[in-house]
Amino acid sequence: MKKILIILLLLSLKPNYVLSIEPDVFVQSTVNRASQILSKNISKEEKMNELKSIAKETVDIIGVGLYSLGAARKNLNDNQKNKYIKLFEAYFLKSFSSRLAEYTNPEIVVKDKKILNKNYTIVNSLLVETPERPEVKIDWRVYTKDPNNPLIRDLIIEGLSLARTQKEEFSSILSSNDGNIESLFKTLEQFSKN
């Protein structure tokens, strides 16, 4: 009886171990999925919709959104915060998918990874050179607090952080409108509708 209980206990622990995914494998899998979509003979709109699905699964959109808002997030009430998260998700998904849908069969190769701490790993990759474009270095900041569900928090393309750039853009919008959050909401809404 004791043996059966021990075996059952070990089997119940095993799925947690099996489900964890290394950040470099996670990134390579994600880019392979995106590349398959971009290689399909479908419309740009269809590609964008499929890319949005991948982004919803693999990117910490809320985390990126709150980071992008910077210190201004501390001044939001719950209704404003919920509205911002909804607007940012629509903005992010449209921006991400429309940019990526322009590529035809991008080949990204994961090179290595650097564990920063238990919460973050940087995965280094290269967008392979073609006759139309040069090689591009892309680093992925992967949030690994939950090893069973790693999420992308930032892309650093040739040393330029997309999340930091987004944060600076939002800060500029807010500062040129006396910190009025509604001005940022309006900008996000207009982008998502066009």
C-alpha positions, 0 to 999 in steps of 0.5 A: 500500500505504501508503494502505491501511495509513493508511486501515485505521489511521484506521478502527481508531481511529474506533470509539473516538471514535464510542463515546464518549458525552457525560455529558448525552446519557448522562443524558438517554438513561438517564432516557428509558429509565426513563420508558418503563418507568414509563409501561408498563401492567405490575406494579410488580414488573415495573417494578422488574425492568426498572429494576434492569437499567438501574441495573446498566448505568448506575450505578457500584454498586461505586463507590457502595457503597465510598464509602458504606462510608467509612473502614470499607472499609479494615478489611475483608478480601477475603471481607468486601469481596466479601460487602459488595459483593454485599449492597450491590448487592442493597440498592441495586437494591431501594432504587432500583427500589422508590422509582422505581417509585412514579413515573408517567411522570416527565419529566426534562429535562437542562439543562446540564453542568459538567465538574469534571475528566477523571473527573467531570461534573455534569449538571444536570436538572429533574424537570418540575412536575405538578399532583401534585408541584413541580419538582425540581432533580436533579444527576447526578455522572457518572464519566467516566474511561472516556468510552466507559462513563460511570457515575452515581456520585451523585444530588444532589436539591435539594442533598442528595447521596444517596451522602453520605446513604447514607454517613452512614446506614451510619456511624451503623449501624456506630458504634452497633454498635462498628464491627462490620461484621456489623451492617451486613451484617445490616441490608442482608440484612434490607432486601433480603429484605423 
